[in-house]
């Protein structure tokens, strides 16, 4: 559980720092939901003995600590706030993604198809964000400026 808290808080602060340092449009790389899910999956892999319930709880704690680190940095380091509805939306997603990706991380060490499905699903989350978030940025960056 300490790993979940530490990883979540530190990654949340780093995520905010990257988000804040990058120019508009590229700043979404700093608060990438796929990277947050990948971290949660990684923390879920560290749960021993193998317990999907415990891994789900650890995943939830990781996601919530990511939010605390990110939005805490927004307030403390940058002196800004965000729309409370936006924070609640991210919290709702954390309540779903945390247990799901934490449990998927624990399944990584099982035998057979659950292990393969675990890796495939986290890979799909990263690939989907690349397709929907990063590729349009690259296409927009390569497009000639409008007159």
C-alpha positions in Angstrom: 0.0 0.0 0.0 2.9 2.4 0.7 4.1 1.8 -2.9 0.7 2.8 -4.2 0.7 6.0 -2.2 4.3 6.9 -3.0 4.0 6.2 -6.7 0.6 7.9 -7.0 1.7 11.1 -5.2 5.1 11.4 -6.9 3.7 10.6 -10.4 0.9 13.1 -9.8 3.3 15.9 -9.1 5.6 14.9 -12.0 2.5 14.7 -14.3 1.5 18.2 -13.3 5.0 19.5 -13.8 5.1 18.1 -17.3 1.6 19.3 -18.0 2.4 22.8 -16.8 5.8 23.0 -18.7 4.5 22.0 -22.1 2.8 24.4 -24.5 -0.9 24.2 -25.2 -2.0 21.1 -27.0 1.1 19.2 -26.0 0.3 19.7 -22.3 -2.1 16.7 -22.5 1.0 14.5 -22.6 1.6 15.5 -18.9 -1.8 14.3 -17.7 -2.1 11.2 -19.9 -4.8 8.9 -18.6 -3.1 5.9 -20.3 0.1 6.6 -18.4 -1.8 6.8 -15.2 -3.5 3.4 -16.0 -0.1 2.0 -16.9 1.3 3.0 -13.5 -1.7 1.6 -11.7 -1.2 -1.7 -13.6 2.5 -1.7 -12.6 1.6 -1.2 -8.9 -1.0 -3.9 -9.2 1.7 -6.3 -10.3 3.5 -5.8 -7.1 0.7 -7.2 -4.9 1.8 -10.4 -3.1 0.3 -12.8 -2.4 -1.9 -12.7 -5.5 -5.2 -11.2 -4.6 -7.5 -9.5 -7.1 -9.4 -7.7 -4.3 -6.2 -6.4 -2.7 -4.8 -5.4 -6.1 -8.0 -3.6 -6.9 -7.8 -1.6 -3.7 -4.1 -0.8 -4.3 -5.1 0.4 -7.8 -7.8 2.6 -6.4 -5.4 4.1 -3.9 -2.8 4.7 -6.7 -5.3 6.5 -8.9 -6.6 8.7 -6.0 -3.1 9.6 -5.0 -2.3 10.5 -8.6 -5.3 12.9 -8.5 -4.2 14.3 -5.1 -0.6 14.8 -6.4 -1.8 16.4 -9.7 -4.5 18.7 -8.3 -2.5 19.4 -5.1 0.4 20.6 -7.3 -2.0 22.7 -9.3 -3.2 24.5 -6.2 0.1 24.6 -4.1 2.7 25.0 -6.8 0.8 27.0 -9.4 -1.6 28.8 -7.2 -4.5 27.9 -9.5 -7.6 25.8 -9.1 -9.7 23.8 -11.6 -13.4 23.4 -12.2 -14.7 21.2 -9.3 -16.9 19.3 -11.9 -13.8 18.4 -13.8 -12.1 17.1 -10.7 -15.2 15.1 -9.8 -15.2 13.6 -13.4 -11.6 12.5 -13.0 -12.4 11.1 -9.5 -15.2 9.1 -11.0 -12.9 7.7 -13.7 -10.3 6.9 -10.9 -13.0 4.9 -9.1 -13.4 2.8 -12.2 -9.9 2.6 -13.6 -8.0 2.1 -10.3 -9.6 -1.2 -9.3 -9.7 -2.4 -12.9 -6.1 -1.7 -13.8 -4.8 -2.8 -10.3 -6.5 -6.1 -10.7 -5.3 -6.4 -14.3 -1.8 -5.9 -13.0 -2.2 -8.7 -10.5 -3.5 -11.0 -13.3 -0.2 -10.4 -15.1 1.3 -13.2 -13.0 -1.4 -15.7 -13.5 -1.2 -18.5 -16.0 -2.8 -18.8 -19.4 -5.1 -16.3 -21.1 -5.6 -14.0 -18.1 -1.9 -13.0 -18.1 -2.1 -12.3 -21.9 -5.3 -10.4 -21.5 -3.8 -8.3 -18.8 -0.9 -7.1 -21.0 -3.2 -6.7 -24.0 -5.7 -4.5 -22.2 -3.1 -2.2 -20.7 -1.4 -2.0 -24.1 -4.8 -1.2 -25.7 -5.3 1.7 -23.3 -2.0 3.2 -24.2 -2.5 2.6 -27.9 -6.0 4.2 -27.8 -4.7 7.3 -26.2 -1.9 7.5 -28.7 -4.4 7.3 -31.5 -6.9 9.7 -30.1 -4.5 12.1 -28.4 -1.0 12.2 -29.8 -1.5 11.4 -33.5 -3.9 14.3 -34.0 -1.3 16.6 -32.3 1.4 15.3 -34.7 -0.8 15.8 -37.7 -1.7 19.3 -36.6 2.0 20.1 -36.0 2.9 18.9 -39.5 0.0 20.8 -41.2 1.2 24.0 -42.9 0.0 27.2 -41.3 -3.2 28.7 -42.6 -2.9 32.1 -44.4 
